[in-house]
Amino acid sequence: MVVTDSLNTAISGMGCCCAAGSDSISAWDRLWQSDIPSPCPPPFASGHPQPVFLVPGPLIFSSRLPSLDPENYNRTILLTLHATLEAMAMAGINPATLATKRVGIALGTTVRCHFHDDDYYLAWKEGKSLNQDAMRRFLNENLATAIQDILQSQGPTTVITNACASGTDAIGLGRSWLRQDLCDLVICGGADELSRLAFHGFASLLLTSDAPCTPFAQDRSGLNLGEGAGVLLLEKESQICKRERAPLGWLRGYGASSDGYHPTAPHPEGRGLQQAIKAAMAEAGGAASDIALINGHGTGTQANDLAETTALAQLGFSNTPLISTKGATGHTLGAAGGIEAVFTLRALQEGRTFGTIGCLSPDQSLPFQPTIQKERIELEGRIGLSHSLAFGGGNAALILEAAP
Amino acid sequence: MTVAVLATSSLRLADMVIPDHLARDLRRAEEFIQLAVVVSQQALAAAPQVDGHRTGIYLGTAFGPMECNFSVLDDLVMKEPISPTLFSHSVFNAASGYIARISKIYGPALTMTSYGWPFFRALQSGWQAIKERSLDHALVLQVETYSTLLHHARTAMLPGTSCPWPAGATAWLLSHNGPCLLDYISVLEEPCAPEARLARQETWQQTEACHPLAAAEELTALIARHHFPQKWQAEAAYGTVELKLSQGEA
């Protein structure tokens, strides 16, 4: 693969929290050891039986941000912060030093751009006197600005609300900020907590499964929702070297596209996904044969899995391992692209991958066959593809390379 | 590479007329989506030959389709079945999906949310895409429809405020050539008090404004009058925006 990015966008740290684990290393190791988390009933009253994936255990910040009072923040902000602090520790960056850097914060979310206070909303509908603290909190909870405020950093911020591709697109946008020299360091990725509204909305679309999801499988019957966050730290490689550190890897390419086809369903042949992957590959200067691992969107819905595998087959991929990790995390919406970028880089670092969680018997009619759950594969290279598809017809793809 | 503003359009919801050719496509769409599509079509009319695969959509918004979101919440709190159409329209990027489908735009589509400078953050991303030659055209928008709840909260939090927040949308079509060159853009956003995000006290060129679409509308009006300020700067509690414009090729 020919590196065409003159700025050499390097990845100095990564972090994630999801149902598989509260940090990137333990989550990946757990899945490698076939310790698959089980989904659980949603933590709110619902007439729908669909299970969900939740992050295990409490999120603890006391050792890293002793002055932080978690009670002041919503769960999506805390999930993001948790993943960000893991990434910063990995990169050797003390949060207290951020004030001396230009820090870009590009984060994707779907759930937390909506106003969510049911009590406030019901009181307002009933014409009751309202305490405006709920509205004040809402106005303080733009995810990127809230993280900037907690870290006391300065630099460009934005929230990408591209539904299920938000996290992937946020990473692509963060990279463009580095190219423009708008910042020295970018915190990018995505996060979403489990939302009652999204849970019922997906159920209304008949996209959720009553059982643990089985991406790419013969018996797949829909997705499970989940919560989590996944964050990459991007820097110019020269800056990482100044700290006498080595990059974890590089973001070699990013591509995005629109299907222009349907409000919620993907184009049946993954037309837009093909365009996004081609754009990312062109930027990276590579071909399908350079890709050692594909971490797919793999939600477990009939339409997604067919569109995605059709796109991969038509792009000329043949024997590249294709996995989905949503059987261990659920579909974490705005977080998915961030978490899956982290898992992709982790697998490329290890030089090996587990198979698609939940896929025991693949759907033989899919044009491109996935790696099934029990398989363990030694990767033939250090470059991988992670991509996302979204409501609204959005598609985004990242080409990641692990350092040797 | 130069970046030019090829066409602009601003539209208030109160003045919106859905053209006949869009009526069928927009029959089930919410106002947020309708505004986004209609204003986009107006801007795109200046360039009927755009290559959809080389065109991107960059939509900024402060509040997104908030009323639609509350309609979904209504169903939920009343324990009614949620309308799948309404739910899919409450997702912020539904509008850019509609634009892509109706206008046959197949490039990247980014929806960005910011309480500070949503139009300018989107504009900066579109500007960069044209500058890097990764696209030939970039459709940049801000769309705001607010909600009754938000208006009530604003009145309660800012007693005595009299500035209306009209729902509307602004769209710019960027390209390599056009009558106005966008030579530079800088967007700085900062944390601030929540009340300041509702007060919207923005100042530019001795002018003050107080609603989220004001800055985008003001610049659109300047460009329509062929007035291209060499330096245009807006300041507010939530940050600063700076643009440099110049005369391009008509």
Chai-1 contact restraints between the chains, C-beta under 6 A:
chainA,res_idxA,chainB,res_idxB,connection_type,confidence,min_distance_angstrom,max_distance_angstrom,comment,restraint_id
A,C113,B,F92,contact,1.0,0.0,6.0,A-B,restraint_1
A,C113,B,T113,contact,1.0,0.0,6.0,A-B,restraint_2
A,H114,B,N69,contact,1.0,0.0,6.0,A-B,restraint_3
A,L122,B,V77,contact,1.0,0.0,6.0,A-B,restraint_4
A,W124,B,L149,contact,1.0,0.0,6.0,A-B,restraint_5
A,Q132,B,A156,contact,1.0,0.0,6.0,A-B,restraint_6
A,Q132,B,M157,contact,1.0,0.0,6.0,A-B,restraint_7
A,M135,B,A153,contact,1.0,0.0,6.0,A-B,restraint_8
A,R136,B,P194,contact,1.0,0.0,6.0,A-B,restraint_9
A,L139,B,P194,contact,1.0,0.0,6.0,A-B,restraint_10
A,L139,B,R197,contact,1.0,0.0,6.0,A-B,restraint_11
A,N140,B,P194,contact,1.0,0.0,6.0,A-B,restraint_12
A,N142,B,Y115,contact,1.0,0.0,6.0,A-B,restraint_13
A,T145,B,P191,contact,1.0,0.0,6.0,A-B,restraint_14
A,D149,B,P191,contact,1.0,0.0,6.0,A-B,restraint_15
A,T157,B,E189,contact,1.0,0.0,6.0,A-B,restraint_16
A,T158,B,M112,contact,1.0,0.0,6.0,A-B,restraint_17
A,T158,B,S114,contact,1.0,0.0,6.0,A-B,restraint_18
A,T158,B,R121,contact,1.0,0.0,6.0,A-B,restraint_19
A,V159,B,T113,contact,1.0,0.0,6.0,A-B,restraint_20
A,T161,B,F92,contact,1.0,0.0,6.0,A-B,restraint_21
A,T161,B,T111,contact,1.0,0.0,6.0,A-B,restraint_22
A,T161,B,T113,contact,1.0,0.0,6.0,A-B,restraint_23
A,N162,B,N93,contact,1.0,0.0,6.0,A-B,restraint_24
A,N162,B,T111,contact,1.0,0.0,6.0,A-B,restraint_25
A,A163,B,V91,contact,1.0,0.0,6.0,A-B,restraint_26
A,A163,B,N93,contact,1.0,0.0,6.0,A-B,restraint_27
A,D169,B,L110,contact,1.0,0.0,6.0,A-B,restraint_28
A,S176,B,Q128,contact,1.0,0.0,6.0,A-B,restraint_29
A,Q180,B,Q128,contact,1.0,0.0,6.0,A-B,restraint_30
A,L197,B,L76,contact,1.0,0.0,6.0,A-B,restraint_31
A,H200,B,L76,contact,1.0,0.0,6.0,A-B,restraint_32
A,H200,B,I82,contact,1.0,0.0,6.0,A-B,restraint_33
A,G201,B,I82,contact,1.0,0.0,6.0,A-B,restraint_34
A,G201,B,F87,contact,1.0,0.0,6.0,A-B,restraint_35
A,S204,B,I82,contact,1.0,0.0,6.0,A-B,restraint_36
A,S204,B,P84,contact,1.0,0.0,6.0,A-B,restraint_37
A,S204,B,F87,contact,1.0,0.0,6.0,A-B,restraint_38
A,L205,B,P84,contact,1.0,0.0,6.0,A-B,restraint_39
A,A256,B,P108,contact,1.0,0.0,6.0,A-B,restraint_40
A,S257,B,Y106,contact,1.0,0.0,6.0,A-B,restraint_41
A,S258,B,A100,contact,1.0,0.0,6.0,A-B,restraint_42
A,S258,B,Y106,contact,1.0,0.0,6.0,A-B,restraint_43
A,S258,B,A109,contact,1.0,0.0,6.0,A-B,restraint_44
A,G260,B,A100,contact,1.0,0.0,6.0,A-B,restraint_45
A,G260,B,R101,contact,1.0,0.0,6.0,A-B,restraint_46
A,G260,B,K104,contact,1.0,0.0,6.0,A-B,restraint_47
A,G260,B,Y106,contact,1.0,0.0,6.0,A-B,restraint_48
A,P263,B,S88,contact,1.0,0.0,6.0,A-B,restraint_49
A,P263,B,G97,contact,1.0,0.0,6.0,A-B,restraint_50
A,T264,B,S88,contact,1.0,0.0,6.0,A-B,restraint_51
A,F391,B,V91,contact,1.0,0.0,6.0,A-B,restraint_52
A,G392,B,N93,contact,1.0,0.0,6.0,A-B,restraint_53
A,G392,B,A94,contact,1.0,0.0,6.0,A-B,restraint_54
A,G392,B,G97,contact,1.0,0.0,6.0,A-B,restraint_55
A,G393,B,G97,contact,1.0,0.0,6.0,A-B,restraint_56
A,G393,B,A100,contact,1.0,0.0,6.0,A-B,restraint_57
A,G394,B,A109,contact,1.0,0.0,6.0,A-B,restraint_58
